Amino acid sequence: MPQYKISFELKNCLSELDTLREHLERYAEYVGLSKKCTFEINLALEELFANIFSYGFTDNTEHWIKIKISHDDGALIIRIEDDGIPFNPITAEKPDIESPLKERKIGGLGIHLIKELMDEISYERIGNHNFLTMKKIIRATDECFGD
């Protein structure tokens, strides 16, 4: 897999989801990721971005979300930085996915989905910024390559 890194910034606006998808698809095409793997990574990124947009800011001003995508040692690494309120998704309560829909509390499914789709997630708060790093294991023998 060829070495390739990208960095970009998106405004805290849901219309930026198309730009996010376009960046990921270009990256995935360049390194040869399968459509299935690209779909899973995109879904995790969209859920995370939507959560940052919906819950991360307490004001109505423009904020920037920085995203870096790279790969190293058999893993795709995505690092997201925002200046929103502190939130560690790793410690988020696991949603009830067993009870009937009418009995479940609203929320938490997006974070649950991200945890299921990605192989590793880490979080840190530095100053007034959230840093979330997600890793997806990708090896030449995995289903992440080819279609």
C-alpha atoms as an extended CHARMM CRD file, in Angstrom:
* protein
*
       147  EXT
         1         1  MET       CA              0.0000000000        0.0000000000        0.0000000000  PROA      1               0.0000000000
         2         2  PRO       CA              1.4720000000        3.3750000000       -0.9750000000  PROA      2               0.0000000000
         3         3  GLN       CA              2.1910000000        5.8690000000        1.8120000000  PROA      3               0.0000000000
         4         4  TYR       CA             -0.2080000000        8.7720000000        1.6800000000  PROA      4               0.0000000000
         5         5  LYS       CA             -1.4480000000       11.2820000000        4.2550000000  PROA      5               0.0000000000
         6         6  ILE       CA             -4.1270000000       13.9090000000        4.0060000000  PROA      6               0.0000000000
         7         7  SER       CA             -5.2330000000       16.7160000000        6.3110000000  PROA      7               0.0000000000
         8         8  PHE       CA             -8.2210000000       18.9520000000        5.8930000000  PROA      8               0.0000000000
         9         9  GLU       CA            -10.5810000000       21.1460000000        7.8880000000  PROA      9               0.0000000000
        10        10  LEU       CA            -14.3590000000       21.2280000000        7.7990000000  PROA      10              0.0000000000
        11        11  LYS       CA            -16.7570000000       23.7880000000        9.2160000000  PROA      11              0.0000000000
        12        12  ASN       CA            -19.2000000000       22.6240000000       11.8590000000  PROA      12              0.0000000000
        13        13  CYS       CA            -21.9550000000       22.3630000000        9.2900000000  PROA      13              0.0000000000
        14        14  LEU       CA            -23.7660000000       19.2100000000        8.1670000000  PROA      14              0.0000000000
        15        15  SER       CA            -23.3760000000       20.2440000000        4.5320000000  PROA      15              0.0000000000
        16        16  GLU       CA            -19.6630000000       19.4080000000        4.9960000000  PROA      16              0.0000000000
        17        17  LEU       CA            -20.5080000000       15.6800000000        5.0990000000  PROA      17              0.0000000000
        18        18  ASP       CA            -20.1810000000       15.5310000000        1.3050000000  PROA      18              0.0000000000
        19        19  THR       CA            -16.7020000000       17.0550000000        1.4870000000  PROA      19              0.0000000000
        20        20  LEU       CA            -15.7430000000       14.5890000000        4.2210000000  PROA      20              0.0000000000
        21        21  ARG       CA            -16.9260000000       11.6560000000        2.0870000000  PROA      21              0.0000000000
        22        22  GLU       CA            -15.0940000000       12.9690000000       -0.9910000000  PROA      22              0.0000000000
        23        23  HSD       CA            -11.7920000000       13.2660000000        0.8910000000  PROA      23              0.0000000000
        24        24  LEU       CA            -12.1390000000        9.7600000000        2.3000000000  PROA      24              0.0000000000
        25        25  GLU       CA            -13.0820000000        8.2400000000       -1.0660000000  PROA      25              0.0000000000
        26        26  ARG       CA            -10.0760000000        9.8490000000       -2.7830000000  PROA      26              0.0000000000
        27        27  TYR       CA             -7.8050000000        8.5590000000       -0.0330000000  PROA      27              0.0000000000
        28        28  ALA       CA             -9.3400000000        5.0780000000       -0.1680000000  PROA      28              0.0000000000
        29        29  GLU       CA             -9.0100000000        4.9050000000       -3.9410000000  PROA      29              0.0000000000
        30        30  TYR       CA             -5.3710000000        5.9660000000       -3.8160000000  PROA      30              0.0000000000
        31        31  VAL       CA             -4.3960000000        3.3260000000       -1.2500000000  PROA      31              0.0000000000
        32        32  GLY       CA             -6.6610000000        0.6430000000       -2.7460000000  PROA      32              0.0000000000
        33        33  LEU       CA             -9.2400000000        0.1060000000       -0.0150000000  PROA      33              0.0000000000
        34        34  SER       CA            -12.3050000000       -1.9510000000       -0.8610000000  PROA      34              0.0000000000
        35        35  LYS       CA            -15.7270000000       -0.3710000000       -1.1640000000  PROA      35              0.0000000000
        36        36  LYS       CA            -16.8720000000       -2.2740000000        1.9380000000  PROA      36              0.0000000000
        37        37  CYS       CA            -14.0050000000       -0.9880000000        4.0650000000  PROA      37              0.0000000000
        38        38  THR       CA            -14.4270000000        2.5490000000        2.7020000000  PROA      38              0.0000000000
        39        39  PHE       CA            -18.1460000000        2.4110000000        3.4980000000  PROA      39              0.0000000000
        40        40  GLU       CA            -17.4860000000        1.3210000000        7.0970000000  PROA      40              0.0000000000
        41        41  ILE       CA            -14.8970000000        4.0430000000        7.6740000000  PROA      41              0.0000000000
        42        42  ASN       CA            -17.1470000000        6.6580000000        6.0820000000  PROA      42              0.0000000000
        43        43  LEU       CA            -20.0800000000        5.5980000000        8.2530000000  PROA      43              0.0000000000
        44        44  ALA       CA            -17.9690000000        5.9130000000       11.4140000000  PROA      44              0.0000000000
        45        45  LEU       CA            -16.6760000000        9.3350000000       10.3220000000  PROA      45              0.0000000000
        46        46  GLU       CA            -20.1510000000       10.5840000000        9.4450000000  PROA      46              0.0000000000
        47        47  GLU       CA            -21.5180000000        9.4910000000       12.8300000000  PROA      47              0.0000000000
        48        48  LEU       CA            -18.6570000000       11.1860000000       14.6330000000  PROA      48              0.0000000000
        49        49  PHE       CA            -18.9400000000       14.3840000000       12.6000000000  PROA      49              0.0000000000
        50        50  ALA       CA            -22.7190000000       14.5190000000       13.1430000000  PROA      50              0.0000000000
        51        51  ASN       CA            -22.2100000000       14.0870000000       16.8980000000  PROA      51              0.0000000000
        52        52  ILE       CA            -19.6280000000       16.8770000000       17.0000000000  PROA      52              0.0000000000
        53        53  PHE       CA            -21.9670000000       19.1270000000       15.0290000000  PROA      53              0.0000000000
        54        54  SER       CA            -25.0560000000       18.2690000000       17.1030000000  PROA      54              0.0000000000
        55        55  TYR       CA            -23.6110000000       18.1850000000       20.6150000000  PROA      55              0.0000000000
        56        56  GLY       CA            -20.0940000000       19.6070000000       20.5770000000  PROA      56              0.0000000000
        57        57  PHE       CA            -20.7100000000       23.3410000000       20.5500000000  PROA      57              0.0000000000
        58        58  THR       CA            -22.7540000000       25.5220000000       22.8610000000  PROA      58              0.0000000000
        59        59  ASP       CA            -22.6970000000       28.6200000000       20.6660000000  PROA      59              0.0000000000
        60        60  ASN       CA            -23.8760000000       29.3670000000       17.1550000000  PROA      60              0.0000000000
        61        61  THR       CA            -20.5130000000       30.4820000000       15.8020000000  PROA      61              0.0000000000
        62        62  GLU       CA            -18.4120000000       28.8390000000       13.1400000000  PROA      62              0.0000000000
        63        63  HSD       CA            -15.9340000000       26.2220000000       14.3480000000  PROA      63              0.0000000000
        64        64  TRP       CA            -13.4350000000       24.1300000000       12.4230000000  PROA      64              0.0000000000
        65        65  ILE       CA            -12.9730000000       20.3930000000       12.7240000000  PROA      65              0.0000000000
        66        66  LYS       CA             -9.5380000000       19.1430000000       11.6820000000  PROA      66              0.0000000000
        67        67  ILE       CA             -9.1710000000       15.6750000000       10.2070000000  PROA      67              0.0000000000
        68        68  LYS       CA             -5.9900000000       13.7970000000        9.3920000000  PROA      68              0.0000000000
        69        69  ILE       CA             -5.9800000000       10.4260000000        7.6500000000  PROA      69              0.0000000000
        70        70  SER       CA             -2.9000000000        8.2720000000        7.2680000000  PROA      70              0.0000000000
        71        71  HSD       CA             -1.8340000000        4.6930000000        7.5400000000  PROA      71              0.0000000000
        72        72  ASP       CA              1.0200000000        3.0470000000        9.3260000000  PROA      72              0.0000000000
        73        73  ASP       CA              1.9430000000       -0.4870000000       10.2380000000  PROA      73              0.0000000000
        74        74  GLY       CA             -1.1730000000       -2.1210000000        8.8040000000  PROA      74              0.0000000000
        75        75  ALA       CA             -3.6610000000        0.3780000000       10.2150000000  PROA      75              0.0000000000
        76        76  LEU       CA             -5.5960000000        3.2910000000        8.8010000000  PROA      76              0.0000000000
        77        77  ILE       CA             -5.3800000000        6.1220000000       11.3370000000  PROA      77              0.0000000000
        78        78  ILE       CA             -7.9160000000        8.9260000000       11.5100000000  PROA      78              0.0000000000
        79        79  ARG       CA             -7.3530000000       11.8000000000       13.9460000000  PROA      79              0.0000000000
        80        80  ILE       CA            -10.1360000000       14.2960000000       14.5500000000  PROA      80              0.0000000000
        81        81  GLU       CA             -9.6250000000       17.5380000000       16.4500000000  PROA      81              0.0000000000
        82        82  ASP       CA            -12.2980000000       19.9990000000       17.5250000000  PROA      82              0.0000000000
        83        83  ASP       CA            -12.6420000000       22.8150000000       20.0390000000  PROA      83              0.0000000000
        84        84  GLY       CA            -16.0240000000       21.6780000000       21.3140000000  PROA      84              0.0000000000
        85        85  ILE       CA            -17.0700000000       20.7900000000       24.8160000000  PROA      85              0.0000000000
        86        86  PRO       CA            -15.1260000000       17.9160000000       26.4050000000  PROA      86              0.0000000000
        87        87  PHE       CA            -16.5730000000       14.5340000000       25.4830000000  PROA      87              0.0000000000
        88        88  ASN       CA            -14.8900000000       11.1650000000       25.7370000000  PROA      88              0.0000000000
        89        89  PRO       CA            -16.8730000000        8.6820000000       23.6210000000  PROA      89              0.0000000000
        90        90  ILE       CA            -14.8790000000        5.7810000000       25.0490000000  PROA      90              0.0000000000
        91        91  THR       CA            -16.5480000000        6.2480000000       28.4310000000  PROA      91              0.0000000000
        92        92  ALA       CA            -20.0120000000        6.7560000000       26.9410000000  PROA      92              0.0000000000
        93        93  GLU       CA            -22.6320000000        4.4310000000       28.3340000000  PROA      93              0.0000000000
        94        94  LYS       CA            -23.3140000000        1.4320000000       26.1200000000  PROA      94              0.0000000000
        95        95  PRO       CA            -26.7990000000        1.7150000000       24.6020000000  PROA      95              0.0000000000
        96        96  ASP       CA            -29.5000000000       -0.8460000000       25.2060000000  PROA      96              0.0000000000
        97        97  ILE       CA            -29.8010000000       -2.7620000000       21.9480000000  PROA      97              0.0000000000
        98        98  GLU       CA            -31.7430000000       -5.6990000000       23.4060000000  PROA      98              0.0000000000
        99        99  SER       CA            -34.9700000000       -4.1190000000       24.6700000000  PROA      99              0.0000000000
       100       100  PRO       CA            -37.9140000000       -3.3580000000       22.3800000000  PROA      100             0.0000000000
       101       101  LEU       CA            -37.5090000000       -0.0100000000       20.5980000000  PROA      101             0.0000000000
       102       102  LYS       CA            -40.2620000000        1.6740000000       22.6170000000  PROA      102             0.0000000000
       103       103  GLU       CA            -38.4140000000        0.9210000000       25.8740000000  PROA      103             0.0000000000
       104       104  ARG       CA            -34.9590000000        2.1580000000       24.8450000000  PROA      104             0.0000000000
       105       105  LYS       CA            -33.4300000000        5.4900000000       25.8050000000  PROA      105             0.0000000000
       106       106  ILE       CA            -32.6460000000        7.7700000000       22.8740000000  PROA      106             0.0000000000
       107       107  GLY       CA            -28.9800000000        8.2440000000       22.0150000000  PROA      107             0.0000000000
       108       108  GLY       CA            -25.7300000000        6.3600000000       22.0780000000  PROA      108             0.0000000000
       109       109  LEU       CA            -26.2000000000        4.2630000000       18.9540000000  PROA      109             0.0000000000
       110       110  GLY       CA            -23.8060000000        6.3670000000       16.8500000000  PROA      110             0.0000000000
       111       111  ILE       CA            -20.9540000000        5.9580000000       19.3290000000  PROA      111             0.0000000000
       112       112  HSD       CA            -21.7740000000        2.2420000000       19.6150000000  PROA      112             0.0000000000
       113       113  LEU       CA            -21.6200000000        1.9450000000       15.8240000000  PROA      113             0.0000000000
       114       114  ILE       CA            -18.2490000000        3.7120000000       15.6900000000  PROA      114             0.0000000000
       115       115  LYS       CA            -16.8490000000        1.3370000000       18.3160000000  PROA      115             0.0000000000
       116       116  GLU       CA            -18.1140000000       -1.6500000000       16.3280000000  PROA      116             0.0000000000
       117       117  LEU       CA            -16.7580000000       -0.4660000000       12.9610000000  PROA      117             0.0000000000
       118       118  MET       CA            -13.3040000000        0.6460000000       14.1060000000  PROA      118             0.0000000000
       119       119  ASP       CA            -10.6550000000       -1.5570000000       15.6940000000  PROA      119             0.0000000000
       120       120  GLU       CA             -9.3060000000        0.9670000000       18.1740000000  PROA      120             0.0000000000
       121       121  ILE       CA            -10.4230000000        4.3370000000       19.5090000000  PROA      121             0.0000000000
       122       122  SER       CA             -8.5410000000        6.6850000000       21.8110000000  PROA      122             0.0000000000
       123       123  TYR       CA             -9.4330000000       10.0940000000       23.1970000000  PROA      123             0.0000000000
       124       124  GLU       CA             -7.5630000000       12.9050000000       24.8560000000  PROA      124             0.0000000000
       125       125  ARG       CA             -8.3620000000       16.4500000000       25.8480000000  PROA      125             0.0000000000
       126       126  ILE       CA             -5.4840000000       18.8840000000       25.3720000000  PROA      126             0.0000000000
       127       127  GLY       CA             -6.1680000000       22.4680000000       26.3740000000  PROA      127             0.0000000000
       128       128  ASN       CA             -9.5940000000       23.2850000000       24.9830000000  PROA      128             0.0000000000
       129       129  HSD       CA             -9.4620000000       20.7090000000       22.1770000000  PROA      129             0.0000000000
       130       130  ASN       CA            -10.8100000000       17.1730000000       21.8260000000  PROA      130             0.0000000000
       131       131  PHE       CA             -8.5920000000       14.7020000000       19.9730000000  PROA      131             0.0000000000
       132       132  LEU       CA            -10.1340000000       11.4280000000       18.8900000000  PROA      132             0.0000000000
       133       133  THR       CA             -8.0270000000        8.8450000000       17.0970000000  PROA      133             0.0000000000
       134       134  MET       CA             -9.6380000000        5.8950000000       15.3430000000  PROA      134             0.0000000000
       135       135  LYS       CA             -7.7620000000        2.9790000000       13.8580000000  PROA      135             0.0000000000
       136       136  LYS       CA             -8.9390000000        0.4010000000       11.3600000000  PROA      136             0.0000000000
       137       137  ILE       CA             -6.6600000000       -2.5820000000       10.8090000000  PROA      137             0.0000000000
       138       138  ILE       CA             -5.9150000000       -3.0110000000        7.1060000000  PROA      138             0.0000000000
       139       139  ARG       CA             -3.6160000000       -5.6700000000        5.7890000000  PROA      139             0.0000000000
       140       140  ALA       CA             -3.1280000000       -6.8840000000        2.2450000000  PROA      140             0.0000000000
       141       141  THR       CA             -4.8580000000      -10.1410000000        3.1970000000  PROA      141             0.0000000000
       142       142  ASP       CA             -7.9170000000       -8.4120000000        4.7220000000  PROA      142             0.0000000000
       143       143  GLU       CA            -11.2110000000       -7.7320000000        3.0410000000  PROA      143             0.0000000000
       144       144  CYS       CA            -10.2690000000       -4.0540000000        3.1400000000  PROA      144             0.0000000000
       145       145  PHE       CA             -8.4020000000       -4.3830000000       -0.1440000000  PROA      145             0.0000000000
       146       146  GLY       CA             -9.8810000000       -4.7770000000       -3.5780000000  PROA      146             0.0000000000
       147       147  ASP       CA            -13.5970000000       -4.9560000000       -4.3170000000  PROA      147             0.0000000000
